Amino acid sequence: MRPIGNRVLVEPSKAKESSAGGIVTPEQYRQRDVVWDGVVVAIGAPQPNRKGYIFGPDVLPGERVLVNRYNAAVHTINGKEMWLVKPEDIIAILEEN
Protein backbone atom coordinates (compact mmCIF):
# COMPACT_ATOMS: atom_id res chain seq x y z
CA MET A 1 0.00 0.00 0.00
CA ARG A 2 1.29 3.44 -0.94
CA PRO A 3 -0.36 6.54 0.53
CA ILE A 4 -1.70 9.16 -1.88
CA GLY A 5 -1.38 12.86 -1.23
CA ASN A 6 -0.10 14.20 2.04
CA ARG A 7 -0.60 11.01 4.09
CA VAL A 8 1.68 8.76 6.14
CA LEU A 9 1.33 4.98 6.60
CA VAL A 10 2.39 3.82 10.08
CA GLU A 11 2.79 0.26 11.37
CA PRO A 12 1.88 0.16 15.08
CA SER A 13 4.32 -1.05 17.71
CA LYS A 14 3.16 -3.85 19.96
CA ALA A 15 1.47 -2.56 23.12
CA LYS A 16 3.50 -2.97 26.30
CA GLU A 17 2.14 -5.84 28.36
CA SER A 18 3.75 -4.71 31.61
CA SER A 19 5.14 -1.58 33.22
CA ALA A 20 8.78 -0.96 34.12
CA GLY A 21 7.94 -2.20 37.63
CA GLY A 22 6.57 -5.50 36.30
CA ILE A 23 2.84 -4.76 36.67
CA VAL A 24 0.87 -6.55 33.93
CA THR A 25 -1.50 -4.26 32.00
CA PRO A 26 -4.81 -5.84 30.89
CA GLU A 27 -5.64 -5.65 27.15
CA GLN A 28 -8.65 -3.36 27.72
CA TYR A 29 -6.40 -0.67 29.22
CA ARG A 30 -3.65 -0.98 26.60
CA GLN A 31 -6.11 0.25 23.95
CA ARG A 32 -7.23 3.31 25.94
CA ASP A 33 -4.03 5.26 25.39
CA VAL A 34 -4.61 8.53 23.56
CA VAL A 35 -1.18 8.44 21.92
CA TRP A 36 0.09 5.42 20.01
CA ASP A 37 3.59 4.72 18.77
CA GLY A 38 4.60 3.04 15.55
CA VAL A 39 7.06 2.95 12.68
CA VAL A 40 6.58 4.94 9.45
CA VAL A 41 6.25 2.50 6.54
CA ALA A 42 5.55 4.88 3.64
CA ILE A 43 4.80 8.53 2.93
CA GLY A 44 2.69 10.02 0.17
CA ALA A 45 3.72 12.70 -2.31
CA PRO A 46 3.68 16.21 -0.84
CA GLN A 47 0.88 18.47 -2.01
CA PRO A 48 1.21 22.21 -2.76
CA ASN A 49 -0.49 24.65 -0.39
CA ARG A 50 -2.70 27.57 -1.51
CA LYS A 51 0.31 29.67 -2.50
CA GLY A 52 1.88 26.86 -4.50
CA TYR A 53 4.64 25.98 -2.04
CA ILE A 54 5.24 22.26 -1.59
CA PHE A 55 5.92 20.97 1.91
CA GLY A 56 6.45 17.28 2.61
CA PRO A 57 6.04 15.44 5.89
CA ASP A 58 8.84 15.86 8.45
CA VAL A 59 9.16 12.09 8.82
CA LEU A 60 10.96 9.43 6.82
CA PRO A 61 10.22 5.71 6.41
CA GLY A 62 11.73 3.71 9.28
CA GLU A 63 11.35 6.42 11.95
CA ARG A 64 9.42 5.69 15.17
CA VAL A 65 6.66 8.23 15.79
CA LEU A 66 3.88 9.07 18.24
CA VAL A 67 0.44 9.37 16.63
CA ASN A 68 -2.79 10.90 17.97
CA ARG A 69 -5.01 7.83 18.11
CA TYR A 70 -8.29 9.65 17.50
CA ASN A 71 -7.18 10.92 14.08
CA ALA A 72 -5.70 7.66 12.76
CA ALA A 73 -7.64 5.67 10.14
CA VAL A 74 -7.06 2.03 11.11
CA HIS A 75 -6.86 -0.49 8.26
CA THR A 76 -5.95 -4.18 8.04
CA ILE A 77 -3.54 -4.94 5.19
CA ASN A 78 -2.41 -8.54 4.62
CA GLY A 79 -3.50 -9.41 8.16
CA LYS A 80 -1.52 -6.54 9.74
CA GLU A 81 -3.05 -3.48 11.35
CA MET A 82 -1.82 -0.22 9.79
CA TRP A 83 -2.66 3.43 10.44
CA LEU A 84 -3.15 6.06 7.76
CA VAL A 85 -2.59 9.53 9.21
CA LYS A 86 -1.99 13.10 8.12
CA PRO A 87 1.44 14.55 8.94
CA GLU A 88 -0.11 17.01 11.40
CA ASP A 89 -1.47 14.05 13.44
CA ILE A 90 2.07 12.87 14.15
CA ILE A 91 2.93 14.31 17.55
CA ALA A 92 6.64 13.47 17.81
CA ILE A 93 9.51 11.50 16.33
CA LEU A 94 11.05 9.12 18.87
CA GLU A 95 14.84 9.20 18.76
CA GLU A 96 17.14 6.56 20.21
CA ASN A 97 19.75 7.71 22.75
NORDAGI-V622909 format. One record per pair of residues at least 4 apart in sequence whose C-alpha atoms are under 7 Angstrom apart, sorted by the first residue. I is the first residue (numbers start at 1). J is the second residue. D is the distance in Angstrom with one decimal. If there is no record, write none. Layout:
i->{I;I}
j->{J;J}
d->{D;D}
This chain:
i->{2;2;3;3;3;3;3;3;4;4;5;5;5;5;6;6;6;6;6;7;7;7;7;7;7;8;8;8;8;8;8;8;9;9;9;9;9;9;9;9;10;10;10;10;10;10;10;11;11;11;11;11;11;11;12;12;12;12;13;13;13;15;17;17;18;18;18;18;19;19;25;25;26;27;34;34;35;35;35;35;36;36;36;36;37;37;37;37;38;38;38;39;39;39;39;40;40;40;40;40;41;41;42;46;46;46;47;47;48;48;48;48;49;49;57;59;63;64;64;65;65;65;65;66;66;66;66;67;67;67;68;68;68;68;71;71;72;72;72;73;73;73;74;74;74;74;75;75;75;76;76;76;77;77;85}
j->{42;44;7;8;9;42;43;44;44;45;44;45;46;47;44;45;46;47;86;43;44;84;85;86;87;42;43;44;84;85;86;87;40;41;42;43;82;83;84;85;38;39;40;41;82;83;84;38;39;40;41;81;82;83;37;38;39;82;37;38;39;30;24;25;22;23;24;25;23;24;29;30;30;31;68;69;66;67;68;69;66;67;68;69;64;65;66;67;64;65;66;62;63;64;65;60;61;62;63;64;61;62;61;54;55;56;54;55;52;53;54;55;53;54;87;63;93;93;94;90;92;93;94;90;91;92;93;89;90;91;72;89;90;91;85;89;83;84;85;83;84;85;81;82;83;84;81;82;83;80;81;82;81;82;89}
d->{6.4;6.8;5.7;6.4;6.5;6.9;6.0;4.6;4.9;6.5;5.2;5.2;6.1;6.1;5.4;6.0;5.2;6.0;6.5;6.1;5.2;6.7;5.7;4.7;6.3;6.0;4.5;6.2;5.8;5.3;6.0;6.4;6.0;5.5;5.2;6.2;6.9;5.7;4.7;6.5;6.0;5.4;4.4;5.4;5.8;5.1;6.4;5.3;5.2;6.3;6.4;6.9;4.9;6.4;6.1;4.0;6.4;6.5;5.9;4.6;7.0;6.4;5.8;5.4;5.5;5.1;4.1;5.3;5.2;6.6;6.7;6.7;6.6;6.7;6.3;5.5;6.3;5.6;4.9;5.4;5.6;5.2;6.5;6.0;6.9;5.5;4.4;6.0;5.5;5.6;6.6;5.8;5.6;4.4;6.1;6.8;4.8;5.3;5.6;6.4;5.1;6.2;5.5;6.3;5.9;4.6;5.8;6.9;5.0;5.1;4.2;6.7;5.5;6.3;5.6;6.8;7.0;5.9;5.3;6.7;5.6;4.4;5.4;5.9;5.4;5.2;6.4;6.0;4.6;5.6;6.8;5.7;6.5;6.7;6.8;6.6;5.7;5.8;5.1;5.5;5.1;6.4;6.8;5.9;4.7;6.5;5.7;5.3;6.1;5.3;4.4;6.0;6.3;6.8;6.3}
